[in-house]
Amino acid sequence: MICNSRPLSGKGVTNSMAFVKTDENEPLEKAIKRFKRMVEKEGIIREWKSRQYFEKPSSIQNKLNKANERKQMKKVRKMRASKAY
């Protein structure tokens, strides 16, 4: 079988349709819940929101750098707090 879906980004997300197979006697609410979990797991909504507006690559890199700085500072604060005892 040939799959025509190509990745939207380097994160492995494809542009194929998400679907859930249901049994005849399965309640609709349960199928909807499974569908929501699957969409959340695959990151479809997150990907759509990030692609809603164009963002320059430099601003994306700046966001990543700031996030890394915050993580590093948090790690340093934890280390200092643990050494105080």
JODATA-V333129 format. One record per residue. RES is the residue in one letter. BURIAL is I if it has 16 or more other ideal C-beta (glycine too) atoms within 10 Angstrom, else O. Layout:
res/burial
RES/BURIAL
RES/BURIAL
//
This chain:
res/burial
M/O
I/O
C/O
N/O
S/O
R/O
P/O
L/O
S/O
G/O
K/O
G/O
V/I
T/O
N/O
S/O
M/O
A/O
F/O
V/O
K/O
T/O
D/O
E/O
N/O
E/O
P/O
L/O
E/O
K/O
A/O
I/O
K/O
R/O
F/O
K/O
R/O
M/O
V/O
E/O
K/O
E/O
G/O
I/I
I/O
R/O
E/O
W/O
K/O
S/O
R/O
Q/O
Y/O
F/O
E/O
K/O
P/O
S/O
S/O
I/O
Q/O
N/O
K/O
L/O
N/O
K/O
A/O
N/O
E/O
R/O
K/O
Q/O
M/O
K/O
K/O
V/O
R/O
K/O
M/O
R/O
A/O
S/O
K/O
A/O
Y/O
//
